[in-house]
Amino acid sequence: MTIGIATDHGGIELKQQLQEYLVKKGFDVKDFGAYEYDAKDDFPDFVVPLARAVGAGEIDRGIACCGSGVGASIAANKIKNVRACLINETYSARQGVEHDDMNMICLGGRVIGIALAEELVNNFLGANYQGLPRQLRRMGKIADLEK
């Protein structure tokens, strides 16, 4: 599975820690930046290229960070075929994939620590979309909004 990861200055430490963690677990990780701390950078400059890669199917799933995770989520969801959510607890990290076909997780670098982030990412990456009739119907309605 290929995982894309991106952040602005608000999540740089968390992104670096998660990237190391994912590589150790054997994932292929594509880094969309930021690569160093710059207090003047803007999350859309990194999150949108990641979201475009997820939406185009170039990578399997995305992890986006910013200070709170809110801005990253807003930006990512502007891209067709992206279903990104700000996640702070494990149930939604798994259920968001299983029921709602979530393909990007957004995390707040100033909100959560690495231990929780690893647990959230494990649930996100370990889940699969169930594709039950009711879920397909709901996701079809979401896809119609993108037209």
Beta strands, then each sheet from edge to edge (+ up, - down):
strand 1: 2-7
strand 2: 28-31
strand 3: 61-66
strand 4: 84-86
strand 5: 104-108
sheet 1: 2+ 1+ 3+ 5+ 4+
end
